[in-house]
Amino acid sequence: MRFIADFHIHSRFSRATSKEITLINLAKWAKIKGVNVLGTGDFTHPLWFKELKNGLEPAESGLYRLKSKTNKSSDDVSFILTSEISCIYSKGGKVRKVHLIVFAPSIEDVEKINTRLERIGNIKSDGRPILGIDAKELLKIILETSPNSFVAPAHIWTPWFAIFGSKSGFDSIEECFEDYAKYIFALETGLSCYDPETEVLTENGWKPVSSIIVFDKICTLNIKNNTIEFQSPTRLFKYDYKGKMYRLKTKRVDLLVTPNHKLLCSHCDFRKPPAFVLKEAEQLINKSKRFKKDGIWTGEEKEYFVIPRVKIKHGSRYYSGDRLKEEKRLPIKPWLKFFGFWMAEGWTTQGKNGDYNVCVCNNDQNILKEIKSILENFGYSVFKGKSNILRVRDFQMYDYLKQFGKSKNKFIPPEVKSLSKELLSVFFDYYIKGDGHVYGRNGKGLSATTISINLRDDLQEIALKMGLSAYYKLHNKKGTIFNSPGYNYQKEYRQSADSWVIYFLRRNIHTVLPSLIKKWGYTEAWIDYSGPVYCVEVPNHVIYIRRNGIPVWCGNSDPKMNWRLSSLDKLSLISNSDLHSLKKMGREANVFDGKSISYQKIAQGLKKIGKDLKLVYTIEFFPEEGKYHYDGHRACGISFFPIQTKRTGGICPVCGKPLTIGVLNRIEELADRPEGQMPTKAIPFKSLVPLEEIIAEVFGVLPGGKKVEKEYMDLIDKLGNEFNILIEASEKDLMTATMPKIAEGILRVRERKVIIEPGYDGVYGKVKIFN
């Protein structure tokens, strides 16, 4: 059985909290949200503690519920006694500000704890009292007074008031609690990119990174087995950036990325096989490295190609109607030979008398003879006049091929691009026979020219799937005068569109050495940049991108922050709402699995020693939503990556004042593990967006309005509670219970298909569900 717990809340006696926070209202909203166990919060405040004593009665061992005369609900909500305490003190020559959550097993234990704390400071001033005591000493007092109580550091990364905070925190649990660190077994977690010219390969072709949406399938590389896979993005990133960008421009690589962006590179020890790993650009500048440009593609194997059935108009002066011509099955390899050649050298025409023609033209009589034989084996009558043109009069083939348009609009259809490497090679070989150029001393150089942008991009994609790579350059601009080879170069034409030459490469590990950068006049440098940057997150963490026509495998964004500190592996990382108003309950929470729940079982579960109850995952915000995720200066609109902050010496480049150092920088400072590496026994998490915010975005209004509230409560009435709606309800149930777009928004959040602008210096990050 699953239990959802939110341990960290506040009463109406804490600063900046709602006056509507009462025990009855807390229980009511716990049911609405789907929270089974709720922290009481603020048990150190005398007035709130009095309400706890008068309004609660014992439930499961060490837990409480509303007294029967007060509780009108058949489904009880359990309360666990908790309170947050702020410790502000000096240690190690630095002012420390550490917030702690205290858990207690009984009302009697709380009375003892409060009596001791009253001797230290004023616990009546606020629901979250400030005590001038060392966090270690407070923990010592709690354990001496109530041995079964325990303490968890709160919102551990907040810059100003947390154990790891950049402004007043420590570098480790041991530094803070010294010999009492062994009694800490739980922590509350709490709350990279490309320029716009970068493009990403998707199932629907190349798209600017700024245009990627959650429904796109992104071309990714599984670096464990070197296979090409198309995956849905789990998150989209967009934000304004001002600072240095890493610029690398060679003949085979063109990149402009933020300093902390991950590049897929290998060492340059040519005595060993390349070993490609993700490394930050900051670590690679002016160093030898190799880039990967190919992968292994497993496409579809087919025996036949099917020309779709078609209706053909026919009749006479006495009758007019349609007849149906059934689909035509053709052997796949001969068809791909013809189709590849036709894509390079073919067209369709419709005559005045109802003639529907499929034509190809070439000066090579041997290839024309082969294509003629293929078409005749398909059962077509092939006409060849004195010119070098083959013509087939067949409406069904004409109807299929006309969709590919004239030279300027040709494209390779998805049913061909999805084929296996072997079949794609058949198509490609015959395209090259028609419109390609073989060059080089060993005849292995390949290129092709086209005025179709779609065809150019499609050829680049199938090159990747064949184990090659391809880059393109502008050949001639629109309007360029040229002599037609069809008239022995005697007749002049103006080019109707820009033409592109595509170069196909067989060697797809590109080496970049500092000496070659200098020798060939390539570019590798930091450049100043101001504008939007973008990225996508995919499960494989490697995506196929191109810039200025040059493709390469490169990294994506994926922060799994707390996993980067190995010292936290042995601890339970919990998430709570830090509730200040009723509707915020459960925005972050903890999910336990067990037959029953009690105070002792919760403690054992967090210690990772319990068999009856286990913490199975946490529910969290997207970490970028936190208002201190990046470094920055709100007054000047400056938001920085850790690398940028390092370059400026932590000083705002606009006003010269110190930047507020955010969570990501602090983690970078303390981390001993690379980004993206998951510990063996790490507790997983689910990032959610509150239901009210999803509804508000669909309606295009702010949360809290009457329209949003009505839809919210209607959904709760139909599907039970918010967590059931956000996590468990089926797509069918969602579609039945609410508007299709709200249901779609809920499903997008489950799949992490959101767009994020990270927060900085007190500015909350923004999460958008719809593009």
MIMAR-138189 format. One record per residue (C-alpha): residue in three letters; x, y, z. Coordinates in steps of 0.5 Angstrom, whole numbers, padded with zeros to 4 digits, always signed. Example, Ala and Ser with C-alpha at 12.3 -4.5 7.8 and 13.67 -1.06 7.14 Angstrom:
<lumkols>
ALA+0025-0009+0016
SER+0027-0002+0014
</lumkols>
This chain:
<lumkols>
MET+0000+0000+0000
ARG+0002+0007-0002
PHE+0003+0013+0003
ILE+0004+0020+0001
ALA+0007+0024+0007
ASP+0009+0032+0007
PHE+0013+0033+0014
HIS+0015+0040+0013
ILE+0009+0045+0014
HIS+0008+0052+0018
SER+0002+0054+0022
ARG-0001+0061+0022
PHE+0003+0063+0027
SER+0009+0063+0023
ARG+0011+0069+0019
ALA+0008+0070+0012
THR+0003+0064+0013
SER-0005+0064+0011
LYS-0009+0065+0017
GLU-0014+0060+0015
ILE-0009+0054+0017
THR-0012+0050+0022
LEU-0012+0043+0024
ILE-0019+0042+0021
ASN-0017+0046+0014
LEU-0010+0042+0014
ALA-0014+0035+0015
LYS-0019+0037+0009
TRP-0014+0039+0004
ALA-0010+0033+0006
LYS-0015+0029+0003
ILE-0016+0034-0003
LYS-0009+0033-0005
GLY-0008+0026-0003
VAL-0003+0027+0003
ASN-0004+0021+0008
VAL+0001+0023+0013
LEU+0002+0031+0015
GLY+0007+0034+0019
THR+0004+0039+0024
GLY+0009+0044+0024
ASP+0011+0049+0029
PHE+0010+0045+0035
THR+0015+0050+0039
HIS+0010+0055+0039
PRO+0006+0055+0045
LEU-0001+0057+0042
TRP+0000+0052+0036
PHE+0002+0047+0041
LYS-0004+0048+0045
GLU-0009+0047+0039
LEU-0005+0041+0038
LYS-0006+0038+0045
ASN-0013+0040+0044
GLY-0015+0038+0037
LEU-0011+0031+0036
GLU-0012+0024+0039
PRO-0007+0018+0039
ALA-0007+0014+0032
GLU-0002+0009+0030
SER+0004+0009+0034
GLY+0007+0016+0035
LEU+0002+0019+0030
TYR-0004+0023+0031
ARG-0011+0024+0028
LEU-0017+0030+0029
LYS-0021+0028+0035
SER-0027+0024+0033
LYS-0032+0030+0035
THR-0028+0034+0030
ASN-0027+0029+0025
LYS-0033+0029+0020
SER-0029+0025+0015
SER-0029+0017+0014
ASP-0022+0017+0012
ASP-0017+0020+0017
VAL-0011+0024+0016
SER-0005+0022+0020
PHE-0001+0028+0023
ILE+0006+0027+0025
LEU+0009+0032+0030
THR+0014+0036+0027
SER+0017+0043+0027
GLU+0023+0048+0024
ILE+0028+0051+0028
SER+0033+0056+0025
CYS+0040+0056+0028
ILE+0044+0063+0027
TYR+0051+0062+0030
SER+0058+0063+0029
LYS+0063+0058+0027
GLY+0070+0057+0024
GLY+0070+0064+0023
LYS+0064+0065+0019
VAL+0056+0066+0021
ARG+0052+0060+0020
LYS+0045+0060+0019
VAL+0042+0053+0019
HIS+0035+0051+0019
LEU+0033+0044+0022
ILE+0026+0040+0022
VAL+0025+0036+0029
PHE+0021+0030+0029
ALA+0018+0028+0036
PRO+0014+0021+0037
SER+0009+0024+0042
ILE+0006+0030+0045
GLU+0010+0029+0052
ASP+0016+0029+0048
VAL+0015+0036+0045
GLU+0013+0039+0052
LYS+0020+0037+0054
ILE+0023+0039+0048
ASN+0020+0046+0049
THR+0021+0047+0056
ARG+0029+0046+0054
LEU+0029+0051+0048
GLU+0025+0056+0052
ARG+0032+0057+0057
ILE+0036+0058+0050
GLY+0031+0063+0046
ASN+0025+0066+0045
ILE+0020+0060+0042
LYS+0014+0065+0043
SER+0016+0070+0037
ASP+0015+0066+0031
GLY+0012+0059+0029
ARG+0019+0058+0026
PRO+0024+0060+0032
ILE+0031+0063+0031
LEU+0036+0061+0036
GLY+0043+0063+0037
ILE+0045+0056+0038
ASP+0050+0051+0034
ALA+0046+0046+0030
LYS+0050+0041+0033
GLU+0048+0043+0040
LEU+0041+0043+0038
LEU+0041+0036+0036
LYS+0045+0034+0042
ILE+0039+0037+0046
ILE+0034+0034+0042
LEU+0037+0027+0043
GLU+0038+0028+0050
THR+0031+0030+0052
SER+0027+0026+0047
PRO+0032+0020+0045
ASN+0027+0017+0040
SER+0026+0024+0036
PHE+0031+0026+0030
VAL+0033+0032+0026
ALA+0033+0033+0019
PRO+0037+0039+0016
ALA+0032+0043+0012
HIS+0032+0045+0004
ILE+0039+0044+0004
TRP+0041+0048-0002
THR+0038+0055+0000
PRO+0044+0060-0001
TRP+0042+0064+0006
PHE+0039+0059+0011
ALA+0041+0052+0010
ILE+0047+0047+0011
PHE+0050+0047+0004
GLY+0048+0054+0003
SER+0053+0058-0001
LYS+0052+0064+0004
SER+0052+0061+0011
GLY+0053+0054+0010
PHE+0058+0048+0011
ASP+0062+0044+0006
SER+0059+0037+0009
ILE+0055+0034+0014
GLU+0061+0032+0019
GLU+0063+0040+0019
CYS+0057+0042+0021
PHE+0055+0036+0026
GLU+0062+0034+0028
ASP+0061+0027+0032
TYR+0054+0028+0032
ALA+0053+0027+0024
LYS+0052+0020+0025
TYR+0045+0022+0028
ILE+0043+0025+0021
PHE+0040+0020+0017
ALA+0035+0024+0012
LEU+0036+0031+0009
GLU+0031+0035+0006
THR+0033+0037-0001
GLY+0028+0043-0003
LEU+0028+0047-0008
SER+0047+0048-0041
CYS+0045+0050-0048
TYR+0046+0052-0055
ASP+0045+0058-0059
PRO+0039+0059-0064
GLU+0043+0058-0070
THR+0044+0050-0068
GLU+0039+0045-0071
VAL+0037+0038-0068
LEU+0035+0032-0072
THR+0028+0030-0071
GLU+0024+0024-0074
ASN+0021+0030-0078
GLY+0027+0033-0081
TRP+0032+0038-0078
LYS+0029+0043-0074
PRO+0032+0049-0070
VAL+0033+0048-0063
SER+0028+0054-0061
SER+0023+0050-0065
ILE+0023+0044-0062
ILE+0017+0042-0058
VAL+0015+0036-0053
PHE+0012+0032-0059
ASP+0018+0032-0063
LYS+0022+0025-0063
ILE+0030+0027-0063
CYS+0035+0023-0066
THR+0040+0021-0060
LEU+0046+0016-0059
ASN+0046+0011-0054
ILE+0053+0011-0052
LYS+0053+0004-0049
ASN+0052+0001-0056
ASN+0053+0006-0061
THR+0046+0006-0063
ILE+0042+0011-0066
GLU+0035+0012-0063
PHE+0029+0017-0064
GLN+0027+0019-0057
SER+0022+0024-0054
PRO+0025+0030-0050
THR+0024+0030-0043
ARG+0025+0037-0042
LEU+0026+0043-0046
PHE+0030+0049-0044
LYS+0030+0056-0046
TYR+0033+0063-0042
ASP+0036+0069-0044
TYR+0044+0069-0043
LYS+0049+0074-0043
GLY+0057+0072-0042
LYS+0062+0068-0046
MET+0060+0062-0051
TYR+0065+0057-0053
ARG+0066+0057-0061
LEU+0069+0052-0065
LYS+0069+0052-0072
THR+0073+0047-0076
LYS+0072+0044-0083
ARG+0068+0038-0080
VAL+0065+0041-0073
ASP+0061+0048-0072
LEU+0059+0049-0065
LEU+0057+0055-0061
VAL+0055+0053-0054
THR+0055+0055-0046
PRO+0061+0054-0042
ASN+0058+0048-0038
HIS+0055+0045-0044
LYS+0057+0037-0045
LEU+0061+0035-0051
LEU+0061+0028-0054
CYS+0069+0027-0054
SER+0074+0022-0054
HIS+0082+0022-0052
CYS+0087+0023-0058
ASP+0091+0017-0056
PHE+0091+0014-0063
ARG+0094+0007-0060
LYS+0088+0006-0057
PRO+0081+0006-0059
PRO+0077+0012-0058
ALA+0073+0012-0052
PHE+0067+0018-0052
VAL+0065+0021-0046
LEU+0061+0027-0044
LYS+0065+0033-0042
GLU+0064+0040-0041
ALA+0067+0045-0046
GLU+0070+0049-0041
GLN+0075+0043-0040
LEU+0076+0042-0047
ILE+0078+0048-0050
ASN+0085+0049-0053
LYS+0086+0041-0052
SER+0086+0035-0056
LYS+0080+0032-0058
ARG+0076+0027-0062
PHE+0069+0028-0064
LYS+0064+0023-0067
LYS+0060+0024-0073
ASP+0056+0017-0074
GLY+0052+0011-0071
ILE+0049+0004-0072
TRP+0042+0005-0075
THR+0037-0001-0074
GLY+0032+0000-0079
GLU+0026-0003-0083
GLU+0027-0009-0087
LYS+0022-0010-0093
GLU+0021-0015-0099
TYR+0016-0010-0102
PHE+0015-0003-0104
VAL+0007-0002-0105
ILE+0005+0004-0110
PRO-0002+0006-0107
ARG-0009+0004-0110
VAL-0012+0010-0114
LYS-0018+0012-0117
ILE-0017+0013-0125
LYS-0022+0017-0129
HIS-0025+0014-0135
GLY-0031+0014-0140
SER-0033+0016-0146
ARG-0038+0021-0149
TYR-0044+0017-0147
TYR-0041+0015-0140
SER-0036+0018-0135
GLY-0034+0015-0128
ASP-0028+0013-0124
ARG-0025+0006-0124
LEU-0020+0003-0118
LYS-0013+0001-0119
GLU-0011-0004-0114
GLU-0004-0003-0110
LYS+0002-0005-0114
ARG+0007-0009-0110
LEU+0014-0009-0113
PRO+0021-0012-0110
ILE+0024-0007-0106
LYS+0031-0007-0108
PRO+0029-0006-0116
TRP+0024+0000-0114
LEU+0030+0003-0109
LYS+0034+0003-0115
PHE+0029+0006-0120
PHE+0027+0011-0114
GLY+0034+0013-0112
PHE+0035+0015-0120
TRP+0029+0018-0121
MET+0030+0023-0115
ALA+0036+0025-0118
GLU+0034+0025-0125
GLY+0027+0025-0126
TRP+0020+0028-0126
THR+0013+0028-0128
THR+0008+0031-0133
GLN+0001+0031-0135
GLY-0001+0032-0142
LYS-0007+0036-0145
ASN-0010+0029-0147
GLY-0010+0026-0141
ASP-0003+0023-0141
TYR+0001+0022-0135
ASN+0008+0021-0135
VAL+0014+0019-0131
CYS+0020+0021-0134
VAL+0028+0020-0133
CYS+0034+0023-0137
ASN+0041+0022-0137
ASN+0047+0022-0142
ASP+0050+0015-0139
GLN+0047+0010-0144
ASN+0049+0004-0139
ILE+0045+0007-0133
LEU+0039+0008-0138
LYS+0039+0001-0140
GLU+0039-0002-0133
ILE+0033+0003-0131
LYS+0029+0001-0137
SER+0030-0006-0135
ILE+0028-0005-0128
LEU+0021-0002-0130
GLU+0020-0007-0136
ASN+0021-0012-0130
PHE+0015-0009-0126
GLY+0011-0010-0132
TYR+0011-0003-0135
SER+0012-0001-0142
VAL+0018+0004-0143
PHE+0018+0009-0149
LYS+0025+0011-0151
GLY+0026+0016-0156
LYS+0032+0019-0160
SER+0034+0023-0154
ASN+0036+0021-0147
ILE+0029+0021-0144
LEU+0026+0014-0141
ARG+0018+0015-0141
VAL+0013+0011-0137
ARG+0005+0013-0138
ASP+0002+0010-0132
PHE-0003+0014-0128
GLN-0002+0010-0121
MET+0006+0011-0121
TYR+0005+0018-0124
ASP+0000+0020-0118
TYR+0005+0017-0113
LEU+0011+0021-0115
LYS+0008+0027-0117
GLN+0008+0029-0109
PHE+0015+0030-0109
GLY+0014+0036-0113
LYS+0019+0039-0118
SER+0027+0040-0117
LYS+0026+0045-0112
ASN+0021+0041-0107
LYS+0024+0034-0108
PHE+0024+0030-0101
ILE+0025+0023-0099
PRO+0019+0020-0096
PRO+0019+0017-0089
GLU+0018+0010-0091
VAL+0024+0010-0095
LYS+0028+0014-0089
SER+0026+0009-0084
LEU+0029+0003-0088
SER+0035-0001-0086
LYS+0042+0001-0087
GLU+0043-0004-0093
LEU+0036-0002-0097
LEU+0038+0006-0096
SER+0045+0004-0099
VAL+0041+0002-0105
PHE+0037+0008-0106
PHE+0043+0012-0104
ASP+0048+0009-0109
TYR+0043+0010-0115
TYR+0042+0017-0113
ILE+0049+0018-0114
LYS+0049+0015-0120
GLY+0044+0020-0123
ASP+0046+0026-0119
GLY+0052+0025-0116
HIS+0060+0026-0117
VAL+0065+0021-0115
TYR+0072+0025-0114
GLY+0079+0024-0110
ARG+0085+0020-0112
ASN+0082+0013-0110
GLY+0075+0015-0112
LYS+0072+0015-0105
GLY+0070+0022-0105
LEU+0062+0023-0106
SER+0058+0029-0107
ALA+0051+0031-0110
THR+0048+0038-0112
THR+0041+0040-0111
ILE+0037+0046-0110
SER+0032+0043-0106
ILE+0033+0044-0098
ASN+0028+0038-0096
LEU+0032+0033-0101
ARG+0039+0036-0098
ASP+0037+0035-0091
ASP+0034+0028-0092
LEU+0041+0026-0096
GLN+0044+0028-0089
GLU+0040+0024-0085
ILE+0040+0018-0089
ALA+0048+0019-0089
LEU+0048+0018-0082
LYS+0044+0012-0082
MET+0048+0009-0087
GLY+0054+0010-0083
LEU+0057+0016-0086
SER+0056+0023-0085
ALA+0055+0029-0089
TYR+0055+0037-0089
TYR+0053+0042-0094
LYS+0055+0048-0097
LEU+0052+0054-0101
HIS+0054+0052-0109
ASN+0051+0058-0113
LYS+0046+0063-0111
LYS+0039+0064-0114
GLY+0040+0068-0120
THR+0047+0065-0122
ILE+0048+0065-0130
PHE+0050+0058-0132
ASN+0050+0054-0139
SER+0045+0048-0140
PRO+0049+0041-0141
GLY+0043+0039-0145
TYR+0044+0044-0151
ASN+0052+0043-0151
TYR+0053+0048-0146
GLN+0050+0053-0151
LYS+0044+0056-0148
GLU+0044+0060-0142
TYR+0040+0060-0136
ARG+0039+0063-0129
GLN+0039+0059-0123
SER+0032+0059-0120
ALA+0034+0058-0113
ASP+0040+0057-0109
SER+0044+0050-0110
TRP+0047+0046-0105
VAL+0053+0041-0105
ILE+0053+0036-0100
TYR+0059+0032-0098
PHE+0059+0025-0096
LEU+0064+0023-0091
ARG+0067+0016-0090
ARG+0071+0017-0084
ASN+0067+0020-0078
ILE+0072+0021-0072
HIS+0074+0028-0073
THR+0080+0030-0069
VAL+0082+0037-0067
LEU+0089+0039-0065
PRO+0091+0046-0062
SER+0097+0045-0068
LEU+0091+0044-0073
ILE+0087+0050-0071
LYS+0093+0054-0072
LYS+0095+0051-0078
TRP+0089+0051-0082
GLY+0086+0058-0079
TYR+0080+0054-0075
THR+0077+0058-0069
GLU+0077+0056-0062
ALA+0075+0061-0057
TRP+0071+0064-0052
ILE+0066+0070-0055
ASP+0062+0075-0052
TYR+0054+0073-0053
SER+0048+0076-0051
GLY+0041+0073-0053
PRO+0037+0067-0052
VAL+0040+0060-0051
TYR+0036+0053-0052
CYS+0037+0046-0050
VAL+0033+0039-0050
GLU+0034+0033-0045
VAL+0033+0026-0048
PRO+0034+0020-0044
ASN+0040+0018-0048
HIS+0043+0025-0046
VAL+0047+0025-0053
ILE+0043+0029-0059
TYR+0045+0030-0067
ILE+0046+0037-0068
ARG+0048+0041-0074
ARG+0050+0049-0075
ASN+0052+0052-0081
GLY+0051+0045-0085
ILE+0056+0041-0081
PRO+0053+0036-0076
VAL+0056+0032-0070
TRP+0054+0028-0064
CYS+0053+0033-0058
GLY+0051+0033-0051
ASN+0044+0035-0047
SER+0042+0038-0041
ASP+0040+0034-0035
PRO+0042+0036-0028
LYS+0041+0030-0022
MET+0044+0035-0017
ASN+0044+0031-0010
TRP+0047+0025-0014
ARG+0053+0029-0015
LEU+0055+0028-0008
SER+0057+0021-0006
SER+0057+0023+0002
LEU+0050+0024+0001
ASP+0049+0016-0002
LYS+0048+0014+0005
LEU+0042+0019+0007
SER+0035+0019+0005
LEU+0033+0025+0001
ILE+0026+0027+0003
SER+0022+0033+0000
ASN+0017+0037+0003
SER+0012+0043+0001
ASP+0015+0048+0007
LEU+0007+0050+0007
HIS+0005+0057+0008
SER-0002+0057+0005
LEU-0007+0051+0005
LYS-0006+0050-0003
LYS+0001+0049-0003
MET+0001+0043+0001
GLY+0004+0037-0002
ARG+0007+0041-0008
GLU+0013+0036-0006
ALA+0012+0030-0002
ASN+0015+0023+0000
VAL+0012+0016-0002
PHE+0013+0010+0002
ASP+0011+0003+0001
GLY+0008-0002+0007
LYS+0003-0005+0010
SER+0002+0000+0015
ILE+0005+0006+0018
SER+0007+0009+0025
TYR+0012+0014+0027
GLN+0018+0008+0029
LYS+0017+0005+0022
ILE+0018+0012+0018
ALA+0024+0013+0022
GLN+0026+0006+0020
GLY+0025+0007+0013
LEU+0029+0014+0013
LYS+0034+0010+0016
LYS+0034+0005+0011
ILE+0034+0000+0016
GLY+0026-0002+0016
LYS+0023-0008+0012
ASP+0016-0006+0014
LEU+0016+0001+0011
LYS+0020+0004+0005
LEU+0021+0011+0002
VAL+0020+0009-0006
TYR+0020+0016-0009
THR+0020+0023-0008
ILE+0015+0028-0011
GLU+0019+0035-0013
PHE+0018+0041-0017
PHE+0023+0041-0023
PRO+0029+0044-0019
GLU+0030+0049-0024
GLU+0024+0052-0021
GLY+0027+0054-0015
LYS+0029+0062-0014
TYR+0036+0060-0013
HIS+0038+0055-0018
TYR+0043+0059-0022
ASP+0047+0065-0020
GLY+0045+0072-0021
HIS+0043+0079-0019
ARG+0036+0080-0020
ALA+0037+0088-0020
CYS+0041+0088-0026
GLY+0037+0082-0030
ILE+0044+0077-0029
SER+0043+0070-0029
PHE+0050+0066-0030
PHE+0052+0059-0030
PRO+0057+0057-0025
ILE+0063+0057-0030
GLN+0061+0065-0032
THR+0061+0066-0025
LYS+0068+0064-0024
ARG+0070+0068-0030
THR+0067+0074-0027
GLY+0070+0073-0020
GLY+0063+0072-0017
ILE+0062+0080-0019
CYS+0056+0083-0023
PRO+0059+0085-0029
VAL+0053+0091-0029
CYS+0054+0094-0022
GLY+0060+0091-0019
LYS+0056+0088-0013
PRO+0057+0081-0011
LEU+0053+0076-0015
THR+0048+0071-0011
ILE+0051+0064-0011
GLY+0046+0059-0013
VAL+0044+0052-0012
LEU+0048+0049-0018
ASN+0054+0053-0017
ARG+0054+0050-0010
ILE+0053+0043-0012
GLU+0059+0044-0017
GLU+0063+0046-0012
LEU+0062+0040-0007
ALA+0061+0035-0012
ASP+0066+0029-0013
ARG+0061+0025-0018
PRO+0060+0027-0025
GLU+0053+0030-0027
GLY+0048+0025-0029
GLN+0051+0019-0026
MET+0046+0016-0021
PRO+0048+0012-0015
THR+0047+0005-0014
LYS+0041+0005-0009
ALA+0039+0012-0010
ILE+0032+0014-0009
PRO+0028+0016-0015
PHE+0024+0022-0016
LYS+0018+0025-0020
SER+0018+0032-0022
LEU+0011+0035-0022
VAL+0007+0041-0024
PRO+0001+0043-0019
LEU-0006+0041-0022
GLU-0008+0048-0021
GLU-0002+0051-0025
ILE-0004+0046-0031
ILE-0011+0048-0031
ALA-0009+0056-0031
GLU-0004+0055-0036
VAL-0010+0052-0041
PHE-0014+0057-0039
GLY-0009+0063-0040
VAL-0010+0066-0033
LEU-0007+0066-0026
PRO-0008+0060-0021
GLY-0013+0062-0016
GLY-0019+0065-0020
LYS-0026+0062-0020
LYS-0025+0059-0026
VAL-0019+0055-0025
GLU-0022+0053-0018
LYS-0028+0051-0021
GLU-0025+0046-0026
TYR-0020+0044-0020
MET-0025+0042-0015
ASP-0030+0038-0021
LEU-0024+0034-0022
ILE-0022+0032-0015
ASP-0030+0030-0014
LYS-0029+0026-0021
LEU-0022+0023-0019
GLY-0021+0023-0012
ASN-0015+0027-0010
GLU-0010+0031-0014
PHE-0004+0026-0013
ASN-0009+0021-0016
ILE-0010+0025-0022
LEU-0003+0027-0023
ILE+0000+0021-0022
GLU-0004+0015-0023
ALA-0011+0016-0027
SER-0011+0013-0034
GLU-0011+0017-0040
LYS-0018+0015-0041
ASP-0020+0017-0034
LEU-0017+0024-0035
MET-0020+0025-0042
THR-0027+0023-0039
ALA-0027+0028-0033
THR-0024+0034-0036
MET-0022+0038-0042
PRO-0018+0034-0047
LYS-0012+0040-0047
ILE-0012+0039-0039
ALA-0011+0032-0040
GLU-0006+0033-0045
GLY-0002+0038-0040
ILE-0002+0033-0034
LEU+0000+0027-0039
ARG+0006+0032-0041
VAL+0008+0033-0034
ARG+0008+0026-0033
GLU+0013+0025-0039
ARG+0017+0031-0037
LYS+0015+0034-0043
VAL+0016+0042-0041
ILE+0020+0048-0042
ILE+0024+0051-0037
GLU+0027+0058-0035
PRO+0031+0057-0029
GLY+0031+0061-0023
TYR+0036+0066-0020
ASP+0037+0071-0014
GLY+0030+0070-0011
VAL+0027+0070-0018
TYR+0023+0064-0019
GLY+0024+0059-0025
LYS+0018+0058-0030
VAL+0016+0052-0032
LYS+0011+0052-0039
ILE+0007+0046-0041
PHE+0005+0048-0048
ASN+0010+0051-0053
</lumkols>
